[in-house]
Amino acid sequence: MVEKLVQYVGCPGPRRVLWWGVTAVAIALIATGCRATPPVEDDPTPVEEPEPGEAPQPEEEFEEDDEAPQKDDDADEREDTAEDDGVERVASHVESRIISAIEDADQGDVDGAIEALVDLIDEPEGGFMAAYNAGVLHDRRGDLREAAQYYAAALQRQPDFTPALQNLIRLYLRVGEVAEADEVGRTFVERRPDNLDHRAAYLDVALARGRYEDAIAGAREVLRRDVEHVDAMIQLARAKYHLGRYELAAAIVRGRAMALSPERSELYFILGQIAWAMDQPEDAQEYFAKAVDLQPRFPEARNNYAILLLNAGNFARAIDHLERALEDAPLYVEAWVNLGNAYKADGQYGEAETAYQEALAIDDESGEAHYNLGLLYLEAEVPGHELIDRNQLAIQSLNRYRQLVGERQASEDMVGEYVNEAMSNIEAEEQRLEARRQLQAAQGGNDDDDDDEDDEDDEEDLD
């Protein structure tokens, strides 16, 4: 079984990817309108304010050569004037219709919800929020082109609305369009240079490209201007994690970030990845479970949680979490592969085959899907396939995997041995069938009838 530990976009290592779950519908921003620099969260949760006089940053969150961030002298002034810069508001009648559309989507009427939201986009007070939520709904069901269009429409109406920019960047990264993600992120950062949330969101591109030191520098710059910027702390922790500085990454999360925003699901997700990397699967499972509890629409957290459940032998729960992850992210190839693995472990071989095929329908170059599908055909009695057919399909899938990953990786994964085993199985079965035909010809009878008679004799013996 090829396990899929989902990481952040663009991380090093064998085919490990992550895209954050689509930022949840931001109802909390509707009631009061949006600041020029709105908070970016996967789910709208209250931010715990620090006590007066509280130290700006715990020392353990920074290395010895790091400069501790200082409070920006202009921060208070920016905060005071943020609401007076012409930011679009959300009228109460628009708010109620958006909430109604969201409720319809939750009840299963996604098409009706999108139609209702699209009707609101031209509203002078709140149209950006309707466009954003239409993008979220398209994104969750895999309509990426439409999702990108509505995120762009939200940004056109409200250039300071970071959730739309963040989701648009991550959408491009999910489909491998790093240059497009870079362009849109850089454009809005340059257009809104004082929007620190935009700057933090743009760091996703540096992380995707493996430029972790650049991400660290960018996060530090944001923190120098706003010592309490949780999103910058998250990006800093992500970069440290990718560099293998696990203890420091955990200290950043557990320190100021957790104190300021204890309900942020991303923080627990990062802690889960750190625990997993440090070979602490039980702790990792707890952190991923907490992330899912705080943000049920977090497919990456569900995926990782499911892998740990699968490793622990809890196949039914693993299947449940993977199926729920795919409800929110139907194009999530790694989750489809893991669902196939979970079905296979549970003995549901037909369902496993379907899951792997779903992954390949999305990405025919998914080596993991080809590899695991090949092993399924080799090892299990998949419904609808005779032995020779299964082993031929196994050879086909495994050879495709070899083409994708190269001979060295294929050798490490024992592809040659598996292909030889499948060929031996085919040869043995052909010999068995030929011997059976020869016996049938020698007896001048129907071998199938003989088999039926043998079965009846066996039943009589049992009686």
Salt bridges, closest charged atoms under 4 A:
GLU54 OE2 - ARG256 NH1 2.81
GLU63 OE1 - LYS240 NZ 2.85
GLU63 OE1 - ARG245 NH1 3.44
ASP66 OD1 - ARG220 NH2 2.12
GLU67 OE1 - ARG224 NE 3.54
ASP72 OD2 - ARG78 NH1 3.02
GLU79 OE1 - ARG35 NH1 2.77
GLU83 OE1 - ARG89 NH1 3.12
GLU88 OE2 - ARG157 NH2 3.49
ASP106 OD1 - ARG297 NH2 3.44
ASP111 OD1 - ARG141 NH1 2.66
GLU123 OE1 - HIS93 NE2 3.49
ASP139 OD1 - ARG174 NH2 2.40
ASP143 OD2 - HIS138 ND1 3.27
ASP143 OD2 - ARG141 NE 2.69
ASP160 OD2 - ARG192 NE 2.99
ASP182 OD1 - ARG186 NH1 3.30
ASP182 OD2 - ARG209 NH1 2.93
ASP194 OD1 - ARG225 NH2 3.24
ASP197 OD1 - HIS229 NE2 2.56
ASP204 OD2 - ARG170 NE 2.60
ASP204 OD1 - ARG238 NH1 2.67
GLU213 OE2 - ARG245 NH2 3.42
ASP214 OD2 - ARG211 NE 2.89
GLU221 OE1 - ARG224 NH1 3.97
GLU228 OE2 - ARG256 NH2 3.11
ASP231 OD1 - ARG264 NH2 2.91
GLU266 OE2 - ARG264 NH2 2.93
ASP328 OD1 - ARG297 NH1 2.34
GLU353 OE2 - HIS385 NE2 2.82
ASP364 OD1 - HIS370 NE2 3.72
ASP364 OD2 - ARG400 NH2 3.53
GLU368 OE2 - LYS4 NZ 3.27
GLU368 OE2 - ARG15 NE 2.54
GLU379 OE1 - LYS344 NZ 2.67
ASP389 OD2 - HIS385 ND1 2.58
GLU407 OE2 - ARG402 NE 3.99
GLU429 OE2 - ARG432 NH2 3.03
GLU434 OE1 - ARG437 NH2 2.79
ASP447 OD2 - ARG436 NE 2.35
ASP448 OD1 - ARG436 NH2 2.40
ASP451 OD2 - ARG436 NH2 3.15
